[in-house]
């Protein structure tokens, strides 16, 4: 039964056999998601989502909107609701195909929160207190910091382990969390899936998915800081739903230096490198071609050209987004179907984890042994 259950979770395979007649290899499973805080920006798209789109035929993909992670910081409920569905619509507008990838909202699959609690009970507090992101964010929030922020990496581990994902696309700022996920899986197996228990490992230890080289998109106001939705200044980022006028305004006001001409890779000119990265990413040409084209330009000449390129690149995404929001029933059906498929996989894994820990489902009560006769005689009467 266990082997059959594990087989049910095997990643999707390609429908056709190889040229030599042998069965096609199983696709490795990938899990990834973005928080629905604010509007997705150019860094989210170029650094992650566009690459998800490109790898849809290569992997067995689960892409979720991680709304449970978004509430680890103060938020406005109505804005979270709108942002959750807006983010899902942008996934599809950017090219995620529901026929090739499962798209769903994290909180629509209850197993995420339930497995998080189970993993909390095997994760040492000291592991979480060492997380760099917790240290940085808790310093900013002070005494108002919530337990959820400390527990964020355990929820992330639950997200990944639920789907038995072999690969997880992560940036440098998330690598520590992925290592923690692997540590939690090992600790769980050491405690509950050891030789004495005769149980198969419940989880798959994930590896980082090394994506093809892509531009690291930095803030428009600081070429040394990552473009972020949480940055105070809206001028620091280009959002995917910015109008052409807004894009031109932000690029016109972006930070540059007083040096004539454009260079790439100069540590003393991070803003120049960042803007060339953006231009290269939205036009599809190489850095060398970019420099040959615009290297001799002044900032005043280059900025309008960059803005035009960004507007042109985002135009089809924005057009598709408007089509999607005009058909809310379609978006709801995509998320419902995605959550249904995700739940089948997640509930199976959650069931194995609960069974390993001794938590039985309703109706599965074990046969209890009665007290020995001698012990019953000695037992004190109930008052």
N, C-alpha and C positions, 0 to 999 in steps of 0.2 A: 504493500500500500504506500509506504513512504517513497519507494522508488518511482511509483506511478505518479505520486504527487509532485515530486521533483521534476519529472518529465513534463508535467503540465505547465511548468514554469519555464521550460526551455525557450530561449529567444526565437523569434520568427525566423524561418529559413526562406531563402529564395525559392520561388516556385519551380524553376527549371533546373535540370541536371546540368553538370559541367559538360564540356565538349567530348570528354572521354567516357561519358555515361555515368560517372560516379556522382553520388548525391552532393548537392552544394553544401558548403560549410555553413554552420549556424552563424548568424550575425551576433556580434557582441552587443550587449545592452548598455545604453547610455541614459543617464538621468541628469537633468539640469533644470534650472529655473531662475527667475529674476523676481525680486521683491516689487510689489506694486506700490511703491512710494513715489509720488509725483509721476511725471511723464518720462518714458524711456528716452534716452538721449543718444547722440551719435556714438559715444563710447560704448554703450550697451549694444548697439546694433553692429558696429564694425568689429568690436572685440569679441562678441559672443554670438548674437542671434544670426548674423549673416553666415557664420560658420556652421551653425546648427542646420541652416537651410541646405548648405552644400553637402552635408554628410548624411542626409536623410536616407539615401539608398544604401549607404555603407553600414549603418548600424540600426539596431532595434531601439527606437527612441521614445523616451518619456520626457515631455517638456511641461513643466507646471508653473503656475503663478503662485509664488510662495507667500501667501497672505498671512499665514501664521507667524512667519518670521517678521513681517512688517509691524506686528503689534508689540514687538519687544521694545519699541521706542514710543513715546507719546504720539498719538495720532487722532485725527478727526474721523469718527465712524462713517459719516456720509462720504467723505472724500476717499476713504479706503475702499468702500463699495464701488464707487465709480472708477477708481484707479485700477481695481482688480479686473473689471471687465474691459476697460480700455487697454490694459496691458495684454490681455488675451487677444483682443482684436488686432493689436499691433503685431503680435506673434504671427497671425495669419496674413496680415497685410505685408509683412516682410518676406513671406514665402514659405512659412511652415505649413505643410500639407497634412490635414487630418487623416487622409487616406494612407499616409506613410508614417505618421508619428502620432502618438497619443498626446493630446493637449487637454489639460485639466487644471482646476484650481485645487491647491493643496488641501484646503479645509473641507473640500467636498469628498475627500477620502478620509474617513474617521480613523483609519489605522495609523495615520501619521502621529496623531496625538497619543494614541494608546501605546504604540511601540516606544514613543519617547519616554513615557513613564516607566516602562519596563527597563529601558536602558539606563534611566536615571538611577535605578536601584542597583546597578552594577558598576556605575562610573564613579571613581573616587573624586571627591571635591577638589583635591589638589590639582588634578588634571585640568579642570575647568578654570581654576584661578590662574593658571599659567598662560592662558590664551591671550595673545597680544591684542586682539581686537577688543576683548572684554576690558583689558587694562586701559586702553585708549578711550573707549566710549564711556566707561564708568567714571573716568576722571572728569569728562565733560559734564556728565549728568549729576555727579556728586551723590548726596545722600538719597536722591530720588530714584536712583538706578533700581530697576526692577529685577526680580529673580529670573525673569524670562531672558534677560540679556546674558546672564551667566550661563543659562541653560541652552542658549541658542545653538552651540555646537552639537549638543546631544540631539536636538530636533533635526539638525542637518544630518546627523548620522542615521537617524531613523528614516529620513527621506530616502537616503541612498540605499540602506540595507533592506528596506521593505521590498524594493524591486530587484534585489540581487544584481544590481548594476555592476558590470565589470569595469566600466570606464566612467569617469566624471570629469568634464571640462572645468578646470579651475584656474583662476589667476593666482598670482603670487600671494595675494592677501588671503587666499582661502586654502593654501597648501597645508597649513598647520591644522586646519579643521579636517581635511581629508585624512591626514595622518592619525588624528584622534579617532576618526571613524574606524580605521583599521585596528587601532588599539582596543577600542570598545568591542569590536567583533571578536578579537582574540580573547579578550577577558571573558566575554560571554561563553565562548566555546570552551575555555579552560574550566569554567565553573559548571556548565550544564551539558556540554557535548563532549565530555572526556571519555576515556576508555571504559571507565566504570559504568557510565550511563549507557554505553553502546549506541549512542545517537550519532547520526550524521551531522556535520556542521550545518547550522541553521542559515548562516549568512555567507555571502561571497565577499571577500576582502577586495575592495575596489582599488584600481590604479588611476593615476591622473592621466587624462587624455591630453596628450601634447598636440595642440592644434597647429596647423600650418602657420608659418610666420605671418603675423598681422600687425597692423599699426597699433601701438599703444596710445590711445587718445587721451591727451592731457587737458587740463583746464585752460580755457581761453584767457584767463587772468593770471595764470601761474604755470609756466611750462614744466615745472618740476612736480606738480600735484596732479593726481588722476582726476579726469572729468567725473563729477559726482552729482547725483540728484540731491544730495543733502547739503551741498555748498550753499552758503547764504545768498550769494549773488547769482541772479539768473543770467548775468552776462558771462558766467564761467562755462556755460554749456549750451549746446545747440540741441534742442529737443526735437524729436522726430515729427512733432506736429506744429512746429514753429512755422509761421507764414514766411513767404519770401522776404517781406519787409523786415521781419524780426531777425531773420538770418543775416541779411545785409547789415542791419544795425549792430548785431553782436560781433560780427567779424570786423566791422569798421572800428569798433571800440576795443577789440582784443589787444592784449599786451604785446608789444614788439620792442625792438631796440633801435638805437640810432645809427646802426651800421648799414651802409649801403650794400645792396646785393643780398642774395639768399644763399645760405649754406646749410648743409645737412650733417648731423652727427657731431657738431661742435658743442662740447659741454658748456661752453660759455654762452651759447645761444640756444637754450632749450625751447624758447617760443618759436624760433625759426624751424627747428626740427619738427615740432608739433604741427605747425601749419602745413609744412611740406608732407608730413605723414597723412594728414587729412586729405590734402589735394591728391596725393597718390592713391589713397584708398577709394575715393569716390570717382576717380577717373580711370583707374585700372592700369595706369602706366607705371613704369619703374621709377625709383628715386633718381636714377641717372637721367632718364628722359625728362622728369620734372625739372631737374636743374638745368638741363640743356634748353628747356623751353622758357623757364622763368627766372633762372639763376641771376640774370643781370638786371632784373626788375627792382624798382623801389617798392616799399611797402604800399605806398599809395596806388601803384599799378597792380600789384599782386592781389591785394585784398578783394577788390571787386571780382576778379577772375575766380578766386577761391569761392566766394559767395555764390557766383553763378553755377559753379560746378556742384556745390552742395545742394542748391535748390533743384537743379536738374536731376540729381541722384535721388532725392527724397520725393520728387513729384509723383512717381508711380506708387510709392508706398502710401502717400497721403490720399491719393485717388482711391486705392483699394480699401483703405481704412474707412473712408466716407461711404463706400458701397456697403461695407460690413455693418457699420452702425445704423445704416438705413434698413438692414434686415436683422433685427434683434433675435428673431426666432431661429435663424440659422446659427448665429453665434451661441445661443443657449443650447441648441441641439448638439453642436460640436463639443461643447464643454460637458454636457451630460453624457454623451457617448464616451468621451475620453475618461471621465470619472468612473464610468461603469467598467470599462476595460481595466483601468488602473486598480480599481477595488478588487477585481478578481485576483490579480497578482498579489496585491498588498495583503488581502485577508488570508491568503494561503500562507505567506511568510509569517504573518502575525500569529496564525494558529500554531505553526511549528514552534515559534518562540515561547508562546504561552504554555504549550505542552511540555517543552523542555524545562520550564521553570516550575512546573507542577500546578499550573492554573488550568482547571478543567472547564470545558464549555457547559452550558445548561444541559441537563439530562445525561451527563456522563459521570455521575457519582460512582466512585469505586465501591466495591463490596467491603463493608467494614467488619472487622473481626469482633465478636462479642468478648466481653471480659471473661477471664478464666473463672471457674466456679468459686475457687478459694478467694479470689479478689472480690467477688460480688458479696460474699458473706462478710468480709471485713469493711466493705464500703460504708461510710456514714450515711444515715437516712437523710433524705432531703426534707428540709424544714419549710 
